[in-house]
């Protein structure tokens, strides 16, 4: 069922991208393996991030199964689609079921998508990473694939109205080289290395981003440390 549903959904997404005239700059897709399991790990700045992470895996002809909060699966529209595409519901009160589901998928050669910040970062900077992605990769014996997104927050994010008009918004995506998850290492240390790699990719994506705010009213999507008016990250001095 997944392969009957997933490709048409990707086709619909591509049609939407063309309708919105999004401008893509994607680099590093050669780092996504064409076969075998892997844990794809990305920063999280907008509600549509899973769509763009999955889109970046398209050149490798891979379908990414994302771990997402259970509420998405209860929605009357998104729920049937998410289940048909074999995405994995996560009940935060009983996370072990989702963990075992993801582990089984990884061992069968799937790519599992994870947002280790667990929620959208309203500051558009990296929050602390939870160690679940590293533990999954260790136990399944698969690599971690770091990824960074930039520009997706301008389409639809927490606390702001959707902007799904034909506004030519650039979307920058960077995929890094795999991070090995040695079972002999501590998951927390692997997570620290992974976060550092995602941070490097995020900064590269930000440097490559082709536009700047149009004026003072358009600085909301830029982090405070880069001169924008997004909320300062918790614990920062900004």
C-alpha positions as CSV (number, residue, x, y, z in Angstrom):
1,X,0.0,0.0,0.0
2,X,2.8,2.4,0.9
3,X,4.3,2.3,-2.6
4,X,0.9,2.8,-4.2
5,X,0.3,6.0,-2.1
6,X,3.7,7.5,-1.5
7,X,4.7,8.2,-5.1
8,X,1.4,10.1,-5.9
9,X,1.8,12.1,-2.8
10,X,5.4,13.1,-3.9
11,X,3.9,14.0,-7.3
12,X,1.3,16.2,-5.6
13,X,4.0,17.9,-3.6
14,X,6.1,18.6,-6.7
15,X,3.1,20.1,-8.3
16,X,2.6,22.3,-5.3
17,X,6.2,23.4,-5.4
18,X,5.8,24.4,-9.0
19,X,2.6,26.3,-8.2
20,X,4.3,28.2,-5.4
21,X,7.4,28.7,-7.7
22,X,9.7,27.6,-4.9
23,X,13.4,28.1,-5.7
24,X,15.4,25.0,-4.6
25,X,19.1,24.8,-3.8
26,X,19.9,21.3,-2.7
27,X,23.4,19.9,-2.2
28,X,24.8,16.7,-0.8
29,X,22.1,14.3,-2.0
30,X,24.8,11.9,-3.1
31,X,25.3,11.2,0.7
32,X,21.9,9.4,0.9
33,X,22.4,5.7,0.3
34,X,20.5,4.1,-2.5
35,X,19.9,1.0,-0.5
36,X,20.0,-0.1,3.2
37,X,18.8,1.4,6.4
38,X,19.7,4.9,7.7
39,X,18.4,7.5,10.2
40,X,17.9,10.8,8.5
41,X,18.2,13.7,11.0
42,X,17.2,17.3,10.4
43,X,16.6,20.6,12.1
44,X,13.0,21.5,12.5
45,X,11.8,25.1,11.7
46,X,8.5,24.6,9.9
47,X,5.4,22.4,9.7
48,X,6.3,21.2,6.2
49,X,9.9,20.2,7.0
50,X,9.1,16.5,6.6
51,X,8.0,17.1,3.0
52,X,11.3,18.8,2.1
53,X,13.4,16.2,3.9
54,X,11.6,13.5,1.8
55,X,12.1,15.6,-1.3
56,X,15.8,15.6,-0.8
57,X,15.9,11.8,-0.8
58,X,14.2,11.7,-4.2
59,X,17.5,11.7,-6.3
60,X,18.5,8.5,-4.4
61,X,15.0,7.1,-5.2
62,X,14.4,6.5,-1.5
63,X,11.1,6.9,0.5
64,X,11.6,8.2,4.0
65,X,9.4,7.0,6.8
66,X,9.0,9.8,9.3
67,X,8.4,9.5,13.0
68,X,5.6,12.0,13.8
69,X,3.4,12.8,16.8
70,X,0.3,10.6,17.1
71,X,-2.1,13.6,16.7
72,X,-1.2,13.8,13.0
73,X,-2.4,10.2,12.5
74,X,-5.7,11.0,14.2
75,X,-6.5,13.8,11.7
76,X,-9.2,12.8,9.3
77,X,-7.2,13.9,6.2
78,X,-3.6,13.4,7.1
79,X,-4.1,10.3,9.2
80,X,-5.0,7.9,6.4
81,X,-2.2,9.2,4.2
82,X,0.4,9.0,7.0
83,X,-0.6,5.4,7.8
84,X,-0.7,4.4,4.1
85,X,2.8,5.8,3.6
86,X,4.1,3.8,6.6
87,X,5.1,6.8,8.7
88,X,5.5,6.0,12.4
89,X,3.2,7.5,15.0
90,X,4.9,8.5,18.3
91,X,2.9,8.5,21.5
92,X,5.3,10.5,23.8
93,X,3.8,8.8,26.9
94,X,4.5,5.4,25.4
95,X,7.5,5.9,23.1
96,X,8.9,2.4,23.2
97,X,6.3,1.1,20.7
98,X,7.4,3.7,18.1
99,X,11.0,2.9,18.8
100,X,10.5,-0.8,18.2
101,X,8.6,0.0,15.0
102,X,11.4,2.3,13.7
103,X,14.0,-0.3,14.7
104,X,12.3,-3.0,12.7
105,X,11.9,-0.7,9.7
106,X,15.6,0.2,9.8
107,X,16.6,-3.5,10.0
108,X,14.5,-4.2,6.9
109,X,16.4,-1.5,5.0
110,X,14.2,1.6,5.3
111,X,15.3,5.2,5.9
112,X,13.7,6.6,9.0
113,X,13.3,10.4,9.3
114,X,13.7,12.0,12.8
115,X,13.6,15.5,14.1
116,X,15.7,15.2,17.3
117,X,14.6,18.6,18.6
118,X,11.2,17.0,19.0
119,X,9.4,20.2,18.2
120,X,9.7,23.3,16.0
121,X,12.4,25.7,17.1
122,X,10.8,29.1,17.2
123,X,14.2,30.8,17.4
124,X,15.2,29.0,14.2
125,X,18.4,27.9,15.9
126,X,19.2,24.4,17.0
127,X,17.6,23.2,20.2
128,X,19.1,20.4,22.2
129,X,18.9,17.0,20.4
130,X,17.3,14.0,22.1
131,X,19.5,10.8,21.8
132,X,16.8,8.5,20.3
133,X,18.1,8.8,16.8
134,X,21.6,7.8,17.8
135,X,20.3,4.9,19.8
136,X,18.2,3.7,16.9
137,X,21.2,3.9,14.6
138,X,23.4,2.0,17.1
139,X,21.0,-0.8,17.7
140,X,20.1,-1.2,14.0
141,X,23.7,-0.9,12.8
142,X,23.0,1.9,10.3
143,X,24.4,5.4,9.8
144,X,23.0,8.7,10.7
145,X,22.3,11.1,7.8
146,X,22.6,14.8,8.9
147,X,20.5,17.4,7.0
148,X,19.7,21.1,7.4
149,X,16.8,23.0,6.0
150,X,16.5,26.8,5.6
151,X,13.7,28.9,4.2
152,X,10.9,26.4,5.1
153,X,9.9,28.6,8.1
154,X,8.8,31.3,5.7
155,X,6.1,29.0,4.3
156,X,4.5,27.8,7.5
157,X,5.7,27.8,11.0
158,X,4.6,28.1,14.6
159,X,3.1,31.5,15.5
160,X,2.9,32.8,12.0
161,X,0.4,32.7,9.2
162,X,0.9,30.4,6.3
163,X,2.4,31.9,3.2
164,X,1.4,29.5,0.4
165,X,1.2,32.2,-2.4
166,X,3.4,32.4,-5.5
167,X,6.1,34.4,-3.7
168,X,9.2,32.6,-5.2
169,X,10.5,31.7,-1.7
170,X,13.9,30.0,-1.8
171,X,14.4,26.7,0.0
172,X,18.0,25.7,0.8
173,X,18.8,22.1,1.8
174,X,22.1,20.6,2.7
175,X,22.8,16.9,3.3
176,X,26.0,15.9,5.0
177,X,28.2,12.9,5.0
178,X,26.9,10.0,7.1
179,X,27.8,9.9,10.8
180,X,28.7,6.5,12.1
181,X,26.9,5.2,15.2
182,X,29.5,2.9,16.8
183,X,27.7,0.7,19.4
184,X,30.8,1.1,21.6
185,X,30.2,4.8,21.9
186,X,27.8,6.6,24.3
187,X,24.7,7.7,22.5
188,X,25.0,11.1,24.1
189,X,28.5,11.6,22.5
190,X,27.2,10.5,19.1
191,X,24.3,12.9,19.5
192,X,26.7,15.7,20.3
193,X,28.7,15.0,17.1
194,X,25.5,14.7,15.1
195,X,24.2,18.1,16.4
196,X,27.5,19.7,15.6
197,X,27.3,18.3,12.0
198,X,23.8,19.6,11.6
199,X,24.8,23.0,12.9
200,X,27.6,23.2,10.3
201,X,25.1,22.3,7.6
202,X,22.6,24.9,8.9
203,X,25.2,27.6,8.8
204,X,26.2,26.6,5.3
205,X,22.6,26.8,4.2
206,X,22.1,30.2,5.8
207,X,25.3,31.5,4.1
208,X,24.1,30.2,0.7
209,X,20.5,31.6,1.1
210,X,20.0,34.0,-1.8
211,X,17.7,36.6,-0.2
212,X,17.6,38.9,2.9
213,X,14.6,40.5,4.6
214,X,12.8,43.1,2.5
215,X,12.5,45.5,5.4
216,X,12.0,45.7,9.2
217,X,8.6,44.0,9.0
218,X,10.2,41.0,7.2
219,X,12.9,40.1,9.8
220,X,10.8,37.7,11.8
221,X,12.3,34.6,10.0
222,X,15.9,35.5,10.7
223,X,17.4,34.4,14.0
224,X,18.3,37.0,16.6
225,X,22.0,36.3,16.4
226,X,22.0,37.0,12.7
227,X,20.2,40.4,13.2
228,X,16.6,39.2,12.9
229,X,13.7,39.5,15.2
230,X,12.9,35.8,15.8
231,X,12.7,35.0,19.5
232,X,16.1,34.5,21.1
233,X,17.0,30.9,21.8
234,X,16.4,29.8,25.4
235,X,19.5,30.4,27.5
236,X,21.1,32.7,24.9
237,X,22.4,36.2,25.7
238,X,20.7,37.7,22.7
